[in-house]
Amino acid sequence: MAKWGEGDPRWIVEERPDATNVNNWHWTEKNATPWSKDRLHQLFQDFKIGHSDIECVVDSVDKCSGEATVNNRKGKLIFFYEWELVLKWSGKLLKNSMLSHKGKLTIPNLSEENDLADVEITVTIDESNDESETLKQFMYNVGRDRVRQQLGAYIRELKEEYSKNLILPKKGEDASAVNAVANAKDANNARNAAQKATSNSSLAAPKANNSSVGCKLDVRTLSLTEEFHCSANDLYNALTKPDMVTAFTRAPAKVDAVRGGEFILYGGNVLGKFEELVPEKKIQQSWRLKNWSSGHYSNVVIELEETSSSTMMSLKQTGIPASEYDAMKTNWYRYYWHSIKQTFGFGTSISDSL
């Protein structure tokens, strides 16, 4: 038994007049989830991103799922936050057109485990055309870094403001001074992360000039048609049924043919999402190759028209990186159309086979 005055100071209640959490030894936790949701909505409500002749706005937060807490253990603040965000955005080209185009920014994992500059942000558009693809590239090259700056503001406020008074002062200590010292390191880390994101933004943002709208990625549009000797339903199934896709790609395939469903083909080299499905008529996809720039998707629209003896397929793909354009047409034929015909016999008409 320790002598009087020699006991473990963690248990000496005289250190605090209210005898609460002596020396801040015990774990205390503060729920920051409701505050975080409100703050994230505020930060991205009508958040404007402009450059040269482009005007884009993050209109609102469409999805905000996750949690955040601030903990005190042994006088040290520990922050936990993990969020999945979907932001709605819109934009227009001020010189060429005043038409507004809409899309979404998806942030699958904002957490303390990732540096702010490394947070993944995916850019999509609701309807693909030349104007909207230009806006999409602007949001990819410039808008993502502006969004990261707002995320940095949230993290900084979480660490500097919301965690105030979580560490209790010992006898004779001033509460504000104690918390200021405890927050200094985390606040500095948050500022450094935000500055890093800002620095990356200045490097990534293209220089303004008369011939540029802020997009460095040169994209092209591919249009092609192909005839298949089968019904429109058969061809539609070949492009959307997992077992049939697996058969003509000759590799395991993930195909969730519903709106918003994902597909992953050829060992992960081709991936994307289904944006619109009209059985026997139309398939629209956000489509990319694995080796494309992170977050960049092309838009693929496949339309089927059944005739008396065959089905005509027309494909339009917008947003193809210029360096990939020549290979894309060849690859569609080789890995899709030729393979489908060879696997299912859709290259020979019924009359020819009799």
C-alpha positions, 0 to 999 in steps of 0.5 A, a space after each residue: 500500500 502506498 504511503 500518504 502522498 505517494 499514490 499514483 497521481 492519476 487517482 489523486 482527486 485533489 488535482 481537480 476540484 470536481 474530481 472529474 477524469 483526473 489528469 485526463 487519464 480516462 477515455 472520454 468521447 464526444 460525438 461529432 456526427 450531427 455537427 459534421 453532417 451539418 457542416 459538410 452540407 454548409 460547406 458544399 451548399 452553392 459552392 462555386 468553382 469558376 475558371 476562364 469561360 467555365 462556371 460550375 457550382 456544387 449545388 448540394 450534398 446528395 448523400 452524407 453517410 458516416 460518423 465522426 468522434 473526438 476522443 481524449 485518452 491520457 490527455 491526447 486528442 484522437 480524431 475518428 471520421 469516416 464519410 461517404 459523400 455524393 455531391 450534386 454539381 452543375 455547370 455551363 460554358 459561358 461563351 459557347 452556350 448557356 445550357 446547364 449540365 448536371 453531374 455528381 462528385 462521389 467521395 467514397 472514403 474521407 477518413 483520417 487514414 488517408 491524406 487529404 491530397 489522396 482522397 478519391 473523388 470520382 466525377 460523372 455527368 448525367 448526360 454526355 455530349 461535347 459540352 458536358 464532357 468539357 465541363 466534366 474534364 474541368 471538374 476533374 482537373 480543377 474542381 476536385 482540388 477545390 472540393 479537397 480544400 473544402 474538405 480540409 476546412 471541415 477537418 481543420 474545424 473538427 480539430 480546432 473548434 469542435 474538440 474544444 474543452 474535451 481536455 480538462 485542466 488540472 488544478 491551477 491550469 487554464 482550460 483554454 491554454 490546455 486545449 490550445 496546446 493539445 489541439 496545436 499538433 492536430 490543427 497544424 497537421 490539418 492545415 498542412 494537409 489543406 495546404 498540400 491540397 491547395 498546392 496540388 490544385 495550383 499544379 493541376 489547374 491549367 493556365 488560362 489562355 484564350 484557346 483553353 477552357 481549363 482542360 488538358 485532356 484531349 478527348 474524341 468521340 467514336 461512332 460505329 455500327 455492326 450487324 448481328 444475325 440474331 434478335 435484339 433480345 438475344 444481343 441485349 442479353 449477351 451484353 447484360 447477362 453475367 453468364 453470357 458476358 463471361 462466355 464471350 469475354 472468356 474470363 470471370 465477369 461482374 455484371 449487375 445490369 440495373 441502373 447504377 449497377 457495376 460491371 468489371 470485365 477482362 480481369 478488371 481492365 474494363 469497368 464502369 456502371 450502367 446508367 440507363 437500360 431499355 431492354 432490347 433497345 438501349 444500354 448506356 454506360 459510364 465506361 473506362 479502361 483501368 489504365 486511364 487517368 483516375 476518375 475519367 470515364 467515357 460515356 457509351 451508348 449502345 442502341 439496338 434496332 431489330 430488322 426482319 433478318 438481323 439486329 443493327 447495333 450502333 455505338 457512340 462513345 464520347 470522352 475517349 482519350 485521344 491517345 486511345 482513340 485508334 485502338 478503341 475501334 479495333 478493340 470494340 470489334 475484336 473483344 466485343 463484336 467478333 467475340 460475341 459472333 464467334 461465341 454465340 453464332 450471331 455472325 451467320 444468318 439463319 438462311 445461311 446456316 440452312 
